[in-house]
Amino acid sequence: TGWVNNRSNAAGSGGNRILSWINNGGDGVDLVYQSDGSLRLGVDQWPDFSPAISSANKVTTNSAVPPGNWIFFAVTYQSSTGQAGFYFGDNATNATLDVIRNYAGRGATGTNIGKLAIGAFNDATRNPGTYDRMFKGLIDNVTVHGAMLTPEEIVAVQRRSAVDTTPPPAPTSLTAQNVT
């Protein structure tokens, strides 16, 4: 689960990393943003050809990254059924299920995973040739859960981690002392 505020829909080869602990295309997980506004999940493989993809236009783009552009996402993966679910919401709307995709044959995440990285590859695979695959925007409150959450639990996480978009009030009754 987490929040993203996307600045650009330009995506590098294989998508822009949101969350990754993949071991050079082997064991681990890789969640990427695609230029059409979808998210794609790779489990124990690069996500490039994974069928685990959300609907398009779920992650909106605004180059100014205003407070109203924050999108909450939750991605679930059930290794026993081979299904991946994608949920989306925002500060005003509870997250709801977008789509469930069959992702059979992947099984449980491997044990030889890579280091966790948010917004980019980890230091084992990050290099100048992969900089175009970094997420182009803001990421906040990312949490990896140890079990698949129910829709009710997803909304509870969303509301607990909501991004504060209300600016503080302007100060009143200000006074100045002699300044030297």
C-alpha positions as CSV (number, residue, x, y, z in Angstrom):
1,T,0.0,0.0,0.0
2,G,1.1,3.6,-0.5
3,W,0.5,7.0,-2.0
4,V,1.9,8.4,-5.3
5,N,1.7,11.9,-6.8
6,N,2.9,11.5,-10.4
7,R,4.7,14.3,-12.2
8,S,5.3,12.8,-15.6
9,N,3.9,10.0,-17.7
10,A,7.3,9.3,-19.4
11,A,8.2,5.8,-18.5
12,G,11.5,4.0,-19.1
13,S,11.9,0.5,-20.4
14,G,9.9,-1.8,-18.2
15,G,8.2,1.1,-16.4
16,N,9.1,3.4,-13.5
17,R,9.8,1.7,-10.2
18,I,7.5,2.4,-7.3
19,L,8.5,-0.5,-5.1
20,S,11.2,-3.1,-5.8
21,W,13.0,-5.8,-4.0
22,I,13.8,-7.9,-7.0
23,N,17.1,-9.7,-7.4
24,N,18.1,-8.7,-10.9
25,G,14.9,-10.2,-12.5
26,G,14.9,-13.2,-10.3
27,D,13.4,-13.7,-6.8
28,G,11.5,-10.7,-5.4
29,V,8.8,-8.2,-6.3
30,D,8.8,-5.2,-8.7
31,L,5.9,-2.8,-8.9
32,V,6.1,-0.3,-11.7
33,Y,4.2,2.7,-13.1
34,Q,3.4,2.5,-16.8
35,S,3.0,5.5,-19.1
36,D,-0.8,4.9,-19.5
37,G,-1.4,5.5,-15.8
38,S,-1.5,1.8,-14.8
39,L,0.5,-0.2,-12.3
40,R,2.2,-3.5,-13.2
41,L,3.4,-6.2,-10.8
42,G,6.3,-8.6,-11.3
43,V,6.7,-11.5,-8.8
44,D,10.0,-13.4,-9.2
45,Q,10.4,-11.9,-12.7
46,W,10.6,-8.5,-14.3
47,P,7.1,-7.0,-14.8
48,D,7.6,-6.2,-18.5
49,F,5.3,-9.0,-19.7
50,S,3.4,-9.8,-16.5
51,P,-0.4,-10.1,-16.9
52,A,-0.8,-8.5,-13.4
53,I,-1.6,-5.0,-14.6
54,S,-4.2,-2.5,-13.4
55,S,-6.6,-0.6,-15.6
56,A,-5.1,2.5,-17.4
57,N,-5.5,6.0,-16.1
58,K,-5.6,5.0,-12.4
59,V,-2.5,7.0,-11.5
60,T,-3.1,10.6,-12.7
61,T,-0.3,12.9,-13.9
62,N,0.2,16.6,-13.1
63,S,3.6,18.2,-13.6
64,A,2.9,20.6,-10.6
65,V,2.2,17.6,-8.3
66,P,-0.6,19.5,-6.5
67,P,-2.1,18.1,-3.2
68,G,-5.2,16.9,-5.1
69,N,-3.1,14.6,-7.3
70,W,-2.2,12.1,-4.6
71,I,-3.5,8.6,-5.4
72,F,-3.6,5.8,-2.9
73,F,-2.8,2.3,-4.2
74,A,-2.9,-1.2,-2.8
75,V,-1.7,-4.3,-4.6
76,T,-2.5,-7.7,-3.3
77,Y,-1.0,-11.0,-4.5
78,Q,-2.3,-14.4,-3.5
79,S,0.4,-17.0,-4.3
80,S,-2.0,-20.0,-3.8
81,T,-4.5,-18.8,-6.4
82,G,-2.2,-16.9,-8.6
83,Q,-4.3,-13.7,-8.4
84,A,-3.2,-10.1,-8.2
85,G,-5.6,-7.4,-7.2
86,F,-5.3,-3.6,-7.7
87,Y,-7.1,-1.1,-5.5
88,F,-7.1,2.7,-5.9
89,G,-8.5,5.7,-4.0
90,D,-7.6,9.2,-3.0
91,N,-8.1,11.6,0.0
92,A,-11.8,11.9,-0.7
93,T,-12.7,8.4,-2.0
94,N,-12.1,5.1,-0.3
95,A,-10.0,2.6,-2.2
96,T,-12.0,0.2,-4.3
97,L,-11.0,-2.8,-6.3
98,D,-10.0,-1.9,-9.9
99,V,-9.3,-5.4,-11.2
100,I,-8.1,-8.9,-10.3
101,R,-5.7,-10.5,-12.7
102,N,-4.8,-14.1,-13.0
103,Y,-1.0,-14.5,-12.4
104,A,-0.7,-18.2,-12.2
105,G,2.5,-20.1,-12.0
106,R,4.5,-17.6,-10.0
107,G,3.9,-19.1,-6.5
108,A,5.4,-17.7,-3.4
109,T,8.0,-15.0,-3.6
110,G,11.5,-16.6,-3.8
111,T,13.9,-16.4,-0.9
112,N,16.9,-14.9,-2.7
113,I,15.3,-11.5,-2.9
114,G,17.0,-8.1,-3.5
115,K,17.3,-5.1,-1.3
116,L,14.1,-3.0,-0.9
117,A,14.1,0.2,-2.9
118,I,11.3,2.8,-3.2
119,G,11.1,4.8,-6.4
120,A,14.1,3.3,-8.1
121,F,16.1,0.1,-8.4
122,N,18.2,-1.0,-5.5
123,D,21.9,-0.3,-5.5
124,A,22.6,-3.8,-7.0
125,T,20.8,-3.0,-10.2
126,R,20.7,0.8,-10.3
127,N,23.1,2.4,-12.7
128,P,23.1,5.3,-15.2
129,G,21.3,3.0,-17.7
130,T,18.4,2.6,-15.4
131,Y,17.9,6.2,-14.2
132,D,15.0,6.6,-16.8
133,R,13.1,4.0,-14.8
134,M,12.9,6.0,-11.6
135,F,9.5,7.1,-10.5
136,K,8.9,10.7,-11.6
137,G,7.0,12.2,-8.7
138,L,6.4,11.8,-5.0
139,I,5.9,8.6,-3.0
140,D,4.7,8.5,0.6
141,N,3.6,6.0,3.3
142,V,4.6,2.8,1.5
143,T,4.0,-0.3,3.5
144,V,4.7,-3.9,2.7
145,H,2.3,-6.1,4.6
146,G,3.1,-9.6,5.7
147,A,-0.3,-11.0,4.6
148,M,-2.9,-10.2,2.0
149,L,-5.3,-7.4,3.3
150,T,-9.1,-7.5,2.9
151,P,-10.8,-4.6,1.2
152,E,-11.8,-3.3,4.6
153,E,-8.2,-3.5,5.9
154,I,-7.0,-1.7,2.8
155,V,-9.4,1.2,3.4
156,A,-8.3,1.3,7.1
157,V,-4.6,1.6,6.0
158,Q,-5.6,4.3,3.5
159,R,-7.4,6.4,6.1
160,R,-4.7,5.9,8.7
161,S,-2.0,7.0,6.2
162,A,-3.9,9.7,4.3
163,V,-1.8,12.5,2.9
164,D,-2.4,15.8,4.6
165,T,-3.2,18.3,1.9
166,T,-4.6,21.1,4.1
167,P,-2.2,24.0,4.5
168,P,-1.7,25.4,7.9
169,P,-3.7,28.5,8.8
170,A,-1.9,31.9,8.3
171,P,-0.4,33.2,11.5
172,T,-2.4,36.0,13.2
173,S,-1.5,38.7,15.8
174,L,2.2,38.8,14.8
175,T,4.4,41.3,16.5
176,A,8.0,42.2,15.9
177,Q,10.6,43.1,18.5
178,N,13.4,45.6,17.9
179,V,15.6,43.9,15.3
180,T,19.3,44.8,15.2
